[in-house]
Amino acid sequence: MTVNAVPVKKKRSFLQRMQGNWDLLFFCLPGIVITTIYHYIPIYGVQIAFRNYKAKKGIWGSDWVGLKNFERFFNSAYAGTTITNTLLLSVYSLVASFPVAVILALMLNSLRHKRYRKVIQAVTYAPHFISTVVMCGMLILFLSPRVGVVNTVIKSLGGEAINFMGKSYMWRHIYVWSGIWQGMGWSSVIYFAALAGVSPEYHEAAIVDGATKFQRVLHIDLPFLAPTMTMLLILNCGSILSIGFEKAFALQNDLNIGVSEIISTYVYKVGLINRDISFSTAIDLFNSVVNSILLITVNFITGKMSGNSLW
């Protein structure tokens, strides 16, 4: 009695797998080209961090100094302050803003009146399209101790004007919560789109069983959002040290610089103002390496805990 052997599938090459899918490759081609030009080719310049870069000599002609620029940064008085400020500001922003977008999406999804939902969406999305510089100008003007709206109200109630932008303990709160106000509507879009894929049959069955609206949100909507929340949490943790430069620099002054000096603003001052290109490149490379390690670590942990990961 003979047993038929199970045929073994041969591993196909990339070209064989792409047969019949060339249209998809051409569709992705512009993104591949742009990513290669602006993200992969510039990696060539990373070696500046390990050289005493001189523009006249060029990258290869500049003297190789190894880890001297990194040692200089970690031995400086600014290393601990900038890293600490960056971590505190980034973690604060992540912890405060992440649940707000989810809650807003759940609230909008639970709203029965479509007209009110569209109005609320438009109102919450609108601040996202305000430029960072304009937003910072608005904050400085509104919180001004002389002509600001907030201090005008405080003085009308018998209080004394407060220099909000000059108080170090207030600066992080102003930065984070103004960012939440500006970005919560836009951040909730992806969650709202994920909730649109929830079948109404689940909610109908839950209503028949007597489930309240909160119970339906807790046991139906949130489990559907869990994979999306995990992906975004991993990506946010991977850029935890990459806080935007514009807003921090625009809101920075001599009175709050002790808490507002972060890695990106320090790199700008050292690299462009002081023209120390090698030193600033070393700091930025350290920033990128830490972000990569955090991304891989958080991705591994979430993959083990929830089964959802980027790879």
C-alpha positions in Angstrom: 0.0 0.0 0.0 1.5 3.3 -1.1 0.9 6.6 0.5 0.8 9.7 -1.7 3.4 12.2 -0.6 2.2 15.6 0.3 3.5 18.1 -2.2 5.9 20.6 -0.8 5.3 24.2 -1.9 8.4 25.9 -3.3 9.2 29.3 -1.9 8.5 31.8 -4.7 10.9 34.6 -5.4 9.9 38.3 -5.1 9.4 38.6 -8.9 7.1 35.5 -8.9 5.0 36.9 -6.1 4.7 40.2 -7.9 3.3 38.7 -11.1 -0.1 40.0 -11.6 0.4 42.7 -8.9 2.6 45.2 -10.8 -0.2 47.8 -10.5 0.2 47.7 -6.7 3.9 48.1 -6.9 3.6 51.2 -9.2 1.0 52.5 -6.8 3.5 52.3 -3.9 6.5 53.5 -6.0 6.1 57.3 -5.3 6.2 56.6 -1.5 9.2 54.3 -1.9 11.1 56.9 -3.9 10.3 59.7 -1.5 11.2 57.6 1.6 14.4 56.5 0.0 15.5 60.1 -0.9 14.5 61.8 2.3 15.0 59.1 4.9 17.5 56.5 3.8 20.0 58.5 1.7 20.5 61.1 4.5 21.7 58.3 6.8 25.1 58.7 5.0 25.5 62.0 7.0 25.2 60.3 10.4 29.0 59.9 10.4 29.2 63.6 11.0 28.5 62.8 14.7 31.8 60.9 14.8 33.8 63.6 13.1 35.0 67.1 13.8 33.0 68.4 10.8 34.4 71.3 8.8 32.4 72.5 5.8 35.6 73.3 3.9 36.9 69.8 4.3 33.6 68.0 3.7 32.4 64.9 5.5 35.2 62.5 4.5 37.9 65.1 4.9 36.9 66.1 8.4 38.9 64.5 11.3 37.5 61.4 12.9 37.0 61.9 16.6 35.0 58.7 17.5 32.7 59.1 20.5 34.1 62.5 21.6 31.0 64.4 20.7 28.8 62.0 22.7 31.1 62.2 25.7 31.0 66.0 25.5 27.2 66.0 25.6 26.9 63.6 28.5 29.5 65.4 30.5 27.9 68.8 29.9 25.5 70.5 32.4 22.7 70.5 29.8 22.5 66.7 29.2 20.5 65.9 32.4 18.2 68.9 32.1 17.3 68.5 28.4 16.8 64.7 28.6 14.7 65.1 31.8 12.6 67.9 30.4 12.0 66.0 27.2 11.0 62.8 28.9 8.7 64.6 31.4 7.0 66.6 28.6 6.6 63.7 26.2 5.3 61.3 28.8 2.9 63.9 30.2 1.6 64.6 26.7 1.2 60.9 25.9 -0.6 60.0 29.2 -2.9 63.0 29.0 -3.7 63.1 25.3 -4.0 59.4 24.5 -7.2 58.6 26.5 -8.8 62.0 25.5 -8.9 61.0 21.8 -10.4 57.6 22.6 -13.0 59.1 24.9 -14.0 61.7 22.3 -14.4 59.0 19.6 -16.5 56.9 21.9 -18.7 59.8 22.8 -19.2 60.8 19.2 -20.0 57.3 18.2 -22.6 57.0 21.0 -24.3 60.3 20.0 -27.6 59.5 18.2 -28.2 62.9 16.5 -26.0 62.9 13.4 -26.4 66.7 13.0 -25.0 67.4 16.5 -22.3 64.8 15.9 -21.1 66.6 12.7 -21.1 70.0 14.4 -19.0 68.6 17.3 -16.6 66.9 14.9 -16.2 70.2 12.9 -15.5 72.2 16.1 -13.0 69.7 17.5 -11.2 69.1 14.1 -10.9 72.9 13.4 -8.0 73.7 15.8 -5.8 71.1 14.1 -5.5 73.3 11.0 -4.2 76.2 13.0 -0.5 76.5 12.5 1.8 76.0 15.5 3.2 79.6 15.3 -0.3 81.1 15.2 -1.3 78.8 18.1 1.7 79.9 20.2 0.9 83.6 19.4 -2.7 83.1 20.6 -1.5 81.5 23.8 1.0 84.3 24.5 -1.6 87.0 23.8 -4.4 85.3 25.8 -2.2 84.7 28.8 -0.5 88.1 28.7 -0.4 89.7 32.2 -1.3 93.1 30.7 -3.7 92.6 27.8 -4.6 88.9 28.0 -8.2 87.8 28.2 -7.5 85.4 31.1 -5.9 88.1 33.2 -8.6 90.6 32.4 -11.2 88.2 33.8 -9.0 87.5 36.9 -8.5 91.3 37.5 -12.3 91.9 37.0 -13.0 89.4 39.8 -10.6 91.2 42.2 -7.5 89.1 41.7 -4.0 90.0 40.6 -2.6 89.4 37.1 -0.5 86.3 36.7 2.4 85.9 34.3 1.5 82.4 33.2 4.3 82.1 30.6 6.9 83.2 33.3 5.9 80.5 35.8 8.0 77.4 35.3 5.5 75.1 37.1 2.7 76.2 34.7 4.6 75.9 31.4 4.3 72.1 31.0 0.5 72.3 31.7 0.0 75.1 29.2 2.1 73.2 26.6 0.3 69.8 27.0 -3.3 70.9 27.4 -3.2 73.4 24.6 -1.8 70.6 22.4 -4.7 68.3 23.5 -7.2 71.0 22.6 -5.6 71.4 19.2 -5.1 67.8 18.4 -7.8 65.7 20.1 -10.3 66.0 17.2 -7.8 65.0 14.6 -6.4 62.1 16.8 -9.9 60.7 17.3 -10.5 60.3 13.5 -8.8 56.9 13.3 -10.7 55.6 16.4 -14.0 56.9 15.0 -13.2 55.1 11.7 -12.5 51.9 13.6 -15.8 52.2 15.5 -17.6 52.5 12.1 -16.6 48.9 11.4 -18.5 47.5 14.5 -21.5 45.6 13.3 -24.8 47.0 14.7 -25.9 43.5 15.4 -23.6 43.4 18.4 -25.3 46.4 19.9 -28.8 45.2 19.0 -28.1 41.8 20.8 -26.7 43.6 23.8 -29.8 45.9 24.0 -32.0 42.9 23.9 -30.0 41.4 26.8 -30.6 44.6 28.8 -27.0 46.1 28.5 -26.7 49.8 29.3 -24.9 52.2 27.0 -21.8 52.2 29.2 -21.7 48.3 29.2 -22.0 48.3 25.4 -19.1 50.7 25.2 -17.0 48.7 27.7 -17.6 45.2 26.2 -18.2 45.9 22.5 -16.6 49.2 21.4 -13.4 49.1 23.4 -12.4 45.5 22.4 -12.8 46.6 18.7 -10.6 49.6 19.4 -7.9 47.6 21.3 -5.8 46.7 18.2 -5.8 50.3 16.9 -5.0 51.7 20.3 -2.1 49.3 20.6 -0.6 50.3 17.3 -0.8 54.0 18.0 0.6 53.5 21.5 3.6 51.7 20.1 4.2 54.4 17.5 3.8 57.2 20.1 6.3 55.5 22.4 8.7 55.1 19.5 8.9 58.9 19.2 8.8 59.7 22.9 12.0 61.9 22.7 11.0 63.5 19.4 8.9 66.4 20.6 8.2 69.1 18.0 10.7 71.9 18.1 8.4 74.8 16.9 6.0 75.0 19.8 8.5 74.5 22.6 10.8 77.2 21.1 8.0 79.7 20.4 6.7 79.4 24.0 10.2 79.5 25.5 11.6 82.5 27.4 14.3 83.3 30.0 11.9 82.7 32.9 10.7 79.2 31.9 13.8 77.9 30.1 14.6 75.6 33.0 11.6 73.4 32.0 11.2 74.3 28.4 14.7 73.5 27.2 14.3 70.1 25.4 16.6 68.1 23.1 15.2 69.6 19.9 15.6 73.3 21.0 19.0 72.6 22.4 20.1 70.9 19.1 18.8 74.0 17.2 20.8 76.4 19.4 24.0 74.3 19.3 23.8 73.3 15.6 22.5 76.4 13.8 23.2 79.3 16.2 26.6 78.1 17.5 27.4 76.2 14.2 28.6 73.1 16.0 27.3 70.6 13.5 29.1 67.6 14.8 27.9 68.1 18.4 24.3 68.7 17.4 24.3 65.6 15.1 25.6 63.5 17.9 22.8 64.6 20.2 20.2 64.0 17.5 21.7 60.5 16.8 21.4 59.7 20.5 17.8 60.8 20.3 17.0 58.5 17.4 18.8 55.5 18.9 16.8 55.8 22.1 13.5 56.2 20.2 14.4 53.0 18.2 15.1 51.1 21.3 11.8 52.2 22.9 9.9 51.3 19.8 11.3 47.8 19.7 10.8 47.3 23.5 7.2 48.5 23.6 6.4 46.5 20.5 7.8 43.3 22.1 6.0 43.9 25.4 2.6 44.7 23.8 3.0 41.7 21.5 3.6 39.4 24.4 0.8 40.9 26.6 -2.0 41.4 24.0 -0.9 39.7 20.8 -1.0 42.9 18.9 2.2 44.4 17.6 3.7 46.1 14.5 5.7 43.0 13.5 
